[in-house]
Amino acid sequence: MARILVEIACMKRLIIKFFRNKFILAFLFNLIYISFIHNINLFYIVRSKWECDRLQAEIDMMKEKNQTVDHDLKDLTTNHRTLERYARETFYMKRDNEDVYVIKTNY
């Protein structure tokens, strides 16, 4: 039992000696200040990183979508059959000797 008390007292002295060091205290104070108190704190940095990742994913998605639209535009401007198919499907255009029936479903 006495040995445990001696070890606790020794640990207590080491902890007190550790925290009396002015460099350790300055480091801890700055760490707490930067992490929680300052305007650009740790939470702001993490939140900004998440938002940056989300926006980068959105940019990648838009680039992919832009490539498909460019491919479709190139196909529409170069291929006459594709242009005709697009006009028929989107604007319900027809030739003079044809009838067009539009069937819409509700689901």
N, C-alpha and C positions, 0 to 999 in steps of 0.2 A: 504494500500500500504506500509506503514511504517512497519507494522508487517511482511510482506513478506520479506522485506529487512533485518529485524532483524533476521529472521529465516535463510535466506541465509548466513548471516554473521556468525551465530552460526554454521551452517553446515560447512562453510569454515574453521572455527577454529578447529572443530572436525577432519576434514580431514587432516589438516596440523599437528595437534597433533598426529594423528594416524600414519602418514608417517614419523614423526620425531623419532619414536621409532626405535632404532637400531636393535632390534630383528625382527621386521616386515620387515624392509628393507633387512636384511640378508636373511630372509625366501623368500621374493619375488625375490631377486637376484638369490638365489639358484634354485628356482622353474623355473625361466626363463632360467637359464643356463642348467639345467638338461633337460628341455622340448625341447629346440630348438638348443642350441649351442654345447653341448657335443657330442662326437662321437656316443655314445649309447643314442640317444635321444628318445623322445616319438614316433616319426614316425617309427624309426627303431624297437622299441619294438612291436608296433602294426603290422607292416609288418611281423616281425618274428612270431608273434602269428598266423596270417593268414596262413603263410606258414606251420607252425607246424600243424595246423588243417587240411590243405589240405593233407599233407603227412600222417597224422594219418588216414584220410579217405581212402587214397590209400593203406595203410597197411591193413586196415580192408577188403578192396575189394580183395587184394591179398590173404589174409588168407582164405576168402570165396572161391576164385577160387582154391586155393591149396587144400581145403577140397574136392571140387568136383572132382578134378583131382586124388586125392588119392582114392576116392571112385570108380572112373572109373578104375583106375589101379588095385585095389583089385578085382573088378568085372571081369576085363579081365584076371587076373592071376588065378582066381578060377573057372570061369564058361567057359566051352569049347564052348558053343553055342554063348556066347557073343564075344568070341575071333574070332570065325568063321564069325560072322556077321560083326565085325569090319574089318576083312581082306577083306571080299567081298566088303564092301562099300568103303573102303579107297584105297585098292590096286587092286581092280577089280579081285580078285582071284576067281577061279571057280573049280568045280570038272571036272573030265575027260569027263563025259557024258553030260556036260552042255554047252550052248552058252550064252555069256554075251553081251548084247547090251547096250551101254552107250548113253543116250540121254541128251544132254546139252541144256539148254535154255539161251537166251541172254537177261536177264533183271535183 
